[in-house]
Amino acid sequence: MTKDNSGIVRPTFFGRLRAYLFAGILVTAPLGITLYLTWVFIDFIDGKIMPLLPAKYHPENFLPFSVPGIGLIVMLTTLTLIGWLTAGILGRWMIRLSEHLLARMPVVRNVYSAIKQIMETVMAQQSNAFREVVLVEYPRRGIWAVGFITGGTVGEVQNVTDDTMINVFLPTTPNPTSGFLLFIPDRDLYRLNMTVEEGIKMVISAGIVTPPDRRPESERKKPVIHVEAIASPDE
């Protein structure tokens, strides 16, 4: 930084270059990473699907260059056709037959049942899974973590308690696909106004990307959670 005759502090030439460099990184990094991950995903799908197609149907036989994304299009088309076929009477009969056969396999039936239940819960149109972001006092009193409600607790876990329990998924940073399943009393949860997408971004970025507080100005100045002081072992 240098000062001119008027006393105004102005950045040096190298300071401006450094600022321009950081600005360029901030602009291009998200776009570049997104394009790279998209390319990796498409290339992975193409690598698995294209070898299954007859060689005479590969676009390289008709064009002087390869066309990325053909495998992804074939996969989506196949899944759509399977969904269309299973919607009919014959398709439903085939599903019942396959489920009946899987139910007779000791290990496979447990895996299939668990995966099917998870997929039906997540894909159901009326499902409330991962629709709310909450603050959870974890791993001890006075420390808070961001969690996601996956539904109300039912069955034995709920029946053995006299509280209304809630299923909460507590993700890890920076990989939100792994984490812990916690059963927490509803009264011990604080529901946040941020969206699930904003909560996931906050977890992935380790708190670097923080969504804004959209509550009215009057509510922001009034703490809702009052943290009690934790006494030391010597007291």
C-alpha positions as CSV (number, residue, x, y, z in Angstrom):
1,M,0.0,0.0,0.0
2,T,1.2,3.5,-0.8
3,K,-0.2,7.0,0.0
4,D,-0.5,9.7,-2.5
5,N,-0.3,13.5,-1.9
6,S,-3.9,13.6,-0.8
7,G,-3.3,11.0,1.9
8,I,-5.4,8.3,0.3
9,V,-4.0,4.8,0.6
10,R,-3.8,3.1,-2.8
11,P,-2.8,-0.5,-3.5
12,T,0.5,-1.2,-5.2
13,F,0.8,-2.8,-8.6
14,F,1.5,-6.3,-7.2
15,G,-1.3,-5.8,-4.7
16,R,-3.7,-5.2,-7.5
17,L,-2.4,-8.2,-9.4
18,R,-2.9,-10.4,-6.3
19,A,-6.4,-9.1,-5.9
20,Y,-7.2,-9.8,-9.5
21,L,-5.8,-13.3,-9.2
22,F,-8.0,-14.1,-6.2
23,A,-11.0,-12.7,-8.0
24,G,-10.3,-14.9,-11.0
25,I,-10.0,-18.0,-8.8
26,L,-13.3,-17.2,-7.0
27,V,-15.1,-16.8,-10.4
28,T,-13.6,-19.8,-12.2
29,A,-13.1,-22.4,-9.5
30,P,-16.8,-23.2,-8.8
31,L,-17.5,-23.4,-12.6
32,G,-14.4,-25.4,-13.3
33,I,-15.0,-27.9,-10.4
34,T,-18.6,-28.3,-11.5
35,L,-17.7,-29.0,-15.1
36,Y,-15.0,-31.4,-14.0
37,L,-17.3,-33.4,-11.7
38,T,-19.9,-33.5,-14.5
39,W,-17.4,-34.8,-17.0
40,V,-16.2,-37.4,-14.5
41,F,-19.7,-38.6,-13.9
42,I,-20.6,-38.8,-17.6
43,D,-17.3,-40.5,-18.4
44,F,-17.9,-43.1,-15.6
45,I,-21.4,-43.9,-16.9
46,D,-20.2,-44.1,-20.5
47,G,-17.4,-46.4,-19.5
48,K,-19.9,-48.8,-17.9
49,I,-22.7,-48.7,-20.5
50,M,-20.9,-48.4,-23.8
51,P,-19.2,-51.8,-23.6
52,L,-22.7,-53.4,-23.3
53,L,-23.8,-51.9,-26.6
54,P,-23.0,-53.7,-29.9
55,A,-20.0,-52.2,-31.6
56,K,-21.9,-51.4,-34.7
57,Y,-24.1,-48.9,-32.8
58,H,-21.3,-46.9,-31.4
59,P,-21.3,-43.3,-32.7
60,E,-17.6,-43.6,-33.7
61,N,-18.7,-45.8,-36.6
62,F,-20.7,-42.9,-38.1
63,L,-18.8,-39.8,-36.8
64,P,-15.1,-39.0,-36.9
65,F,-15.2,-38.3,-33.2
66,S,-16.6,-39.8,-30.0
67,V,-19.8,-38.4,-28.5
68,P,-19.7,-38.2,-24.7
69,G,-23.0,-38.8,-22.9
70,I,-24.4,-41.6,-25.1
71,G,-24.1,-44.1,-22.2
72,L,-26.0,-41.7,-19.9
73,I,-28.7,-41.3,-22.4
74,V,-29.0,-45.0,-22.9
75,M,-29.2,-45.6,-19.1
76,L,-31.9,-43.0,-18.6
77,T,-33.9,-44.3,-21.6
78,T,-33.6,-47.9,-20.2
79,L,-34.7,-46.9,-16.7
80,T,-37.7,-45.0,-18.2
81,L,-38.7,-48.0,-20.3
82,I,-38.4,-50.3,-17.2
83,G,-40.6,-47.9,-15.3
84,W,-43.2,-47.9,-18.1
85,L,-43.2,-51.7,-18.3
86,T,-43.5,-52.2,-14.6
87,A,-46.6,-49.9,-14.5
88,G,-48.6,-52.6,-16.4
89,I,-50.1,-55.8,-15.2
90,L,-47.3,-58.0,-16.6
91,G,-44.7,-55.8,-15.0
92,R,-46.3,-55.9,-11.6
93,W,-46.6,-59.7,-11.9
94,M,-42.9,-59.9,-12.7
95,I,-42.0,-57.7,-9.7
96,R,-44.1,-59.8,-7.3
97,L,-42.5,-63.0,-8.7
98,S,-38.9,-61.6,-8.3
99,E,-39.7,-60.4,-4.8
100,H,-41.1,-63.8,-3.9
101,L,-37.8,-65.4,-5.2
102,L,-35.6,-62.9,-3.3
103,A,-37.6,-63.5,-0.1
104,R,-36.4,-67.1,-0.1
105,M,-32.7,-66.1,-0.2
106,P,-31.4,-65.8,3.4
107,V,-28.9,-63.0,3.0
108,V,-30.1,-61.3,-0.2
109,R,-33.6,-60.8,1.2
110,N,-32.4,-58.7,4.1
111,V,-30.3,-56.5,1.8
112,Y,-33.1,-56.1,-0.8
113,S,-35.7,-55.3,1.9
114,A,-33.5,-52.6,3.5
115,I,-32.6,-50.9,0.2
116,K,-36.2,-51.0,-1.1
117,Q,-37.5,-49.4,2.1
118,I,-34.9,-46.7,2.0
119,M,-35.6,-45.9,-1.7
120,E,-39.3,-45.9,-1.2
121,T,-39.0,-43.5,1.8
122,V,-36.6,-41.1,0.0
123,M,-38.5,-41.2,-3.4
124,A,-42.0,-41.0,-2.0
125,Q,-43.7,-37.8,-3.0
126,Q,-45.2,-37.2,0.4
127,S,-42.1,-38.0,2.3
128,N,-40.7,-35.4,4.8
129,A,-37.2,-37.0,4.8
130,F,-34.4,-34.5,4.7
131,R,-36.9,-31.6,4.6
132,E,-35.8,-29.8,7.8
133,V,-32.5,-28.6,9.2
134,V,-32.2,-28.7,13.0
135,L,-29.6,-27.8,15.7
136,V,-28.7,-30.8,17.9
137,E,-26.8,-30.5,21.1
138,Y,-24.0,-33.0,20.3
139,P,-21.6,-34.5,21.3
140,R,-22.2,-33.0,24.8
141,R,-24.2,-30.2,26.4
142,G,-23.1,-26.8,25.2
143,I,-21.9,-27.9,21.8
144,W,-24.2,-27.8,18.8
145,A,-24.3,-29.5,15.5
146,V,-26.3,-29.3,12.3
147,G,-28.6,-32.3,11.6
148,F,-31.4,-33.2,9.3
149,I,-34.8,-34.7,10.3
150,T,-35.5,-37.9,8.4
151,G,-38.9,-38.6,10.0
152,G,-40.7,-39.4,13.2
153,T,-39.5,-42.4,15.3
154,V,-41.8,-45.4,15.3
155,G,-41.7,-49.0,16.5
156,E,-39.8,-50.2,19.6
157,V,-37.5,-47.3,19.8
158,Q,-40.4,-44.9,20.3
159,N,-42.5,-47.2,22.5
160,V,-39.8,-47.7,25.1
161,T,-39.6,-44.0,25.8
162,D,-42.2,-41.5,27.1
163,D,-40.9,-38.7,24.9
164,T,-41.9,-38.0,21.3
165,M,-38.7,-39.1,19.5
166,I,-37.4,-37.8,16.1
167,N,-35.0,-39.5,13.7
168,V,-32.1,-37.1,13.0
169,F,-29.3,-37.8,10.6
170,L,-26.1,-36.1,11.8
171,P,-23.7,-35.8,8.8
172,T,-19.9,-35.6,8.9
173,T,-17.7,-32.9,7.3
174,P,-16.8,-32.6,4.4
175,N,-18.6,-35.8,3.3
176,P,-22.3,-35.5,4.2
177,T,-23.1,-39.0,2.9
178,S,-21.7,-40.6,6.1
179,G,-22.8,-39.7,9.6
180,F,-24.8,-40.9,12.6
181,L,-28.5,-41.8,13.1
182,L,-29.7,-40.2,16.4
183,F,-33.1,-40.6,18.1
184,I,-33.7,-37.3,19.9
185,P,-36.7,-36.0,21.8
186,D,-38.6,-33.4,19.8
187,R,-38.3,-30.9,22.6
188,D,-34.5,-31.0,22.4
189,L,-34.4,-30.0,18.7
190,Y,-34.3,-26.4,17.4
191,R,-35.6,-26.1,13.8
192,L,-33.7,-23.7,11.6
193,N,-35.2,-21.6,8.8
194,M,-32.4,-22.5,6.3
195,T,-33.2,-24.9,3.5
196,V,-31.8,-28.4,3.3
197,E,-29.5,-27.4,0.3
198,E,-28.1,-24.5,2.4
199,G,-27.5,-26.8,5.4
200,I,-25.7,-29.4,3.2
201,K,-23.5,-26.6,1.7
202,M,-22.7,-25.4,5.2
203,V,-21.7,-28.9,6.3
204,I,-19.6,-29.6,3.1
205,S,-17.7,-26.3,3.4
206,A,-17.0,-26.8,7.1
207,G,-18.9,-23.6,7.9
208,I,-17.1,-21.4,5.3
209,V,-20.4,-21.1,3.3
210,T,-23.0,-19.8,5.8
211,P,-26.5,-19.0,4.7
212,P,-28.0,-15.7,5.8
213,D,-30.4,-15.3,8.7
214,R,-33.7,-14.5,7.0
215,R,-35.6,-13.9,10.2
216,P,-36.9,-10.3,10.9
217,E,-34.4,-8.0,12.4
218,S,-36.2,-7.9,15.7
219,E,-36.0,-11.7,16.1
220,R,-32.2,-11.8,15.3
221,K,-31.4,-9.8,18.4
222,K,-33.3,-12.1,20.7
223,P,-31.4,-15.4,21.4
224,V,-33.8,-18.4,21.3
225,I,-31.3,-20.9,22.8
226,H,-29.9,-20.1,26.2
227,V,-26.8,-22.0,26.9
228,E,-26.2,-22.9,30.6
229,A,-22.7,-22.8,32.0
230,I,-21.2,-26.2,32.5
231,A,-19.6,-26.7,35.9
232,S,-16.1,-28.0,36.0
233,P,-15.3,-31.3,37.8
234,D,-13.6,-29.5,40.7
235,E,-16.6,-27.4,41.5
